[in-house]
């Protein structure tokens, strides 16, 4: 009986360590967007997001919007790089022009 209890205590302790360390790991992801000869990259984790034109000479801007907490932002854009810093990014959307479709990263 003591062996079973000791094993249960050790198992519970290890499970607690696994659960305690999981939230500290950053969940991050990136997407590639291709349009004509241009390549864009979108990236986000829980506190930072960006869309960046990486290569090519097309006329589109880098576009980004995020859901930070319970608020969905409007679209931000810039000619080569648009960034956002927040506290609880749950979703980020990335695109390469105003009328283009977008790719989504969910956390």
HELIX and SHEET records of a PDB file:
HELIX    1   1 UNK A    2  UNK A   22  1                                  21    
SHEET    1   A 4 UNK A  29  UNK A  35  0                                        
SHEET    2   A 4 UNK A  38  UNK A  44 -1                                        
SHEET    3   A 4 UNK A  48  UNK A  55 -1                                        
SHEET    4   A 4 UNK A  81  UNK A  85 -1                                        
SHEET    1   B 3 UNK A  71  UNK A  72  0                                        
SHEET    2   B 3 UNK A  62  UNK A  68 -1                                        
SHEET    3   B 3 UNK A  76  UNK A  78 -1                                        
SHEET    1   C 4 UNK A  71  UNK A  72  0                                        
SHEET    2   C 4 UNK A  62  UNK A  68 -1                                        
SHEET    3   C 4 UNK A  89  UNK A  95 -1                                        
SHEET    4   C 4 UNK A 103  UNK A 106 -1                                        
END                                                                             
